Amino acid sequence: MADLFSMKNRVVLLTGASRGLGRDMALTLAAAGATVLCAGRTVKELESTARAIARKGGKAQVVPIDITDEAQVREQVEAVVRRHRRIDVLVNNAGIIYREAIVDTPTDTFRKAIETDLTGQFVMAREVGRHMLARKYGRIVNISSVMAILGRASVAGYVAAKHGLVGLTKNLAAEFGPHVTANAIAPGYIRTELNVPLQQNAAFNAMLEQRTAAHRWGKPEDLRGPLLLLSSDAGAYMTGHTLVVDGGLTTILA
Ligand SMILES: NC(=O)c1ccc[n+]([C@@H]2O[C@H](COP(=O)([O-])OP(=O)(O)OC[C@H]3O[C@@H](n4cnc5c(N)ncnc54)[C@H](OP(=O)(O)O)[C@@H]3O)[C@@H](O)[C@H]2O)c1
């Protein structure tokens, strides 16, 4: 049964691999046998992820990409395909957040969130997808959020982009079948640099523990199973789906 989730001989391009959820995802996919191409802007941190993978006997390479730089995305995807001959899996994990009331938010700030959390994923999926379609194989996994289901004050750009990413995932599924699947994961709250202000907020912590059936924050390792399902052949008949991994946050009324 372990073979069902095997990533052996798979080449994975993973954005946001430098820290947080992406770093754990990179280690998970490498441990399952994949060669992980660690993408992001901060090369030093990406190298640290790649070294951690190598220390465990896995295969990794650093690919500097700013997903908001279209020319760079195109260039790097072409370079990866030249070097590795293929990209089997794209994990669109990179993301940012800003926290500001709508009435105080400059348009450029909102635009930046959409650029990084939605347009960048579109460009990555288009450039990698073209190549997957030609090869007749591919898995695209977009990392959305429970903020694709709920709204929340002060994070309008993030909420709008994450809702959009669920829609984009459905459209990728519609256009990229039958050999390329596209799915999303919508994680609940998982401690990373992205949500330090919430981790430090006692009222938020109490609310989260009470509202989740799991009574706790998520951990990066909570995403390992869902990620492998959607990245491997185990999820071959799933496409256009958003898998919510939130300890019950959006399914129970507590
Ligand atoms: N943590 C949570 O509770 C949670 C919940 C739901 C969804 N998510 C989603 O999960 C993903 C990862 O979040 P995280 O919590 O791990 O955040 P994080 O610790 O802040 O990491 C974000 C990653 O995205 C990369 N990144 C940001 N802008 C980029 C750009 N323009 N080009 C390339 N890479 C870029 C960052 O690397 P560089 O800055 O070096 O480029 C970093 O590796 C995000 O999409 C986030 O929205 C997180």
The ligand as an SDF file (V2000), in Angstrom:
LIG
                    3D

 48 52  0  0  0  0  0  0  0  0999 V2000
    0.3680   28.9470    8.2680 N   0  0  0  0  0  0  0  0  0  0  0  0
   -0.9270   28.8410    8.1530 C   0  0  0  0  0  0  0  0  0  0  0  0
   -1.6620   28.7870    9.1420 O   0  0  0  0  0  0  0  0  0  0  0  0
   -1.5700   28.7660    6.8040 C   0  0  0  0  0  0  0  0  0  0  0  0
   -2.9190   28.4850    6.7370 C   0  0  0  0  0  0  0  0  0  0  0  0
   -3.5490   28.4030    5.5090 C   0  0  0  0  0  0  0  0  0  0  0  0
   -2.8220   28.5730    4.3580 C   0  0  0  0  0  0  0  0  0  0  0  0
   -1.5120   28.8460    4.4280 N   0  0  0  0  0  0  0  0  0  0  0  0
   -0.7880   29.0310    3.1740 C   0  0  0  0  0  0  0  0  0  0  0  0
    0.3240   28.1720    3.1310 O   0  0  0  0  0  0  0  0  0  0  0  0
    1.3600   28.7470    2.3440 C   0  0  0  0  0  0  0  0  0  0  0  0
    2.6550   28.7660    3.1400 C   0  0  0  0  0  0  0  0  0  0  0  0
    2.4480   29.5660    4.2780 O   0  0  0  0  0  0  0  0  0  0  0  0
    3.4320   29.5880    5.5370 P   0  0  0  0  0  0  0  0  0  0  0  0
    2.5730   29.6890    6.7190 O   0  0  0  0  0  0  0  0  0  0  0  0
    4.4390   28.5190    5.4290 O   0  0  0  0  0  0  0  0  0  0  0  0
    4.0870   31.0390    5.3090 O   0  0  0  0  0  0  0  0  0  0  0  0
    5.5950   31.5600    5.5020 P   0  0  0  0  0  0  0  0  0  0  0  0
    6.2640   30.8400    6.6030 O   0  0  0  0  0  0  0  0  0  0  0  0
    5.4880   33.0430    5.5600 O   0  0  0  0  0  0  0  0  0  0  0  0
    6.2770   31.1290    4.1220 O   0  0  0  0  0  0  0  0  0  0  0  0
    5.8830   31.7030    2.9150 C   0  0  0  0  0  0  0  0  0  0  0  0
    6.7540   31.1700    1.8040 C   0  0  0  0  0  0  0  0  0  0  0  0
    6.3720   31.7890    0.5620 O   0  0  0  0  0  0  0  0  0  0  0  0
    7.5470   32.2800   -0.0890 C   0  0  0  0  0  0  0  0  0  0  0  0
    7.2090   33.4280   -0.9230 N   0  0  0  0  0  0  0  0  0  0  0  0
    6.5580   34.5640   -0.5650 C   0  0  0  0  0  0  0  0  0  0  0  0
    6.4500   35.4050   -1.6040 N   0  0  0  0  0  0  0  0  0  0  0  0
    7.0580   34.7900   -2.6660 C   0  0  0  0  0  0  0  0  0  0  0  0
    7.2820   35.1390   -4.0140 C   0  0  0  0  0  0  0  0  0  0  0  0
    6.8980   36.3170   -4.5240 N   0  0  0  0  0  0  0  0  0  0  0  0
    7.9350   34.2540   -4.8110 N   0  0  0  0  0  0  0  0  0  0  0  0
    8.3460   33.0650   -4.3350 C   0  0  0  0  0  0  0  0  0  0  0  0
    8.1490   32.6660   -3.0650 N   0  0  0  0  0  0  0  0  0  0  0  0
    7.5290   33.5270   -2.2330 C   0  0  0  0  0  0  0  0  0  0  0  0
    8.4720   32.6220    1.0660 C   0  0  0  0  0  0  0  0  0  0  0  0
    9.8260   32.6110    0.6760 O   0  0  0  0  0  0  0  0  0  0  0  0
   10.6720   33.9310    0.2950 P   0  0  0  0  0  0  0  0  0  0  0  0
   10.1310   35.0560    1.1300 O   0  0  0  0  0  0  0  0  0  0  0  0
   12.0640   33.5840    0.5590 O   0  0  0  0  0  0  0  0  0  0  0  0
   10.4080   34.1040   -1.1690 O   0  0  0  0  0  0  0  0  0  0  0  0
    8.2160   31.4850    2.0240 C   0  0  0  0  0  0  0  0  0  0  0  0
    8.9700   30.3510    1.6710 O   0  0  0  0  0  0  0  0  0  0  0  0
    0.8650   30.1540    1.9510 C   0  0  0  0  0  0  0  0  0  0  0  0
    0.2830   30.1150    0.6640 O   0  0  0  0  0  0  0  0  0  0  0  0
   -0.2090   30.4150    2.9880 C   0  0  0  0  0  0  0  0  0  0  0  0
   -1.1720   31.3370    2.5480 O   0  0  0  0  0  0  0  0  0  0  0  0
   -0.8510   28.9630    5.6250 C   0  0  0  0  0  0  0  0  0  0  0  0
  1  2  1  0
  2  3  2  0
  2  4  1  0
  4  5  1  0
  4 48  2  0
  5  6  2  0
  6  7  1  0
  7  8  2  0
  8  9  1  0
  8 48  1  0
  9 10  1  0
  9 46  1  0
 10 11  1  0
 11 12  1  0
 11 44  1  0
 12 13  1  0
 13 14  1  0
 14 15  2  0
 14 16  1  0
 14 17  1  0
 17 18  1  0
 18 19  2  0
 18 20  1  0
 18 21  1  0
 21 22  1  0
 22 23  1  0
 23 24  1  0
 23 42  1  0
 24 25  1  0
 25 26  1  0
 25 36  1  0
 26 27  1  0
 26 35  1  0
 27 28  2  0
 28 29  1  0
 29 30  1  0
 29 35  2  0
 30 31  1  0
 30 32  2  0
 32 33  1  0
 33 34  2  0
 34 35  1  0
 36 37  1  0
 36 42  1  0
 37 38  1  0
 38 39  2  0
 38 40  1  0
 38 41  1  0
 42 43  1  0
 44 45  1  0
 44 46  1  0
 46 47  1  0
M  CHG  2   8   1  16  -1
M  END
$$$$
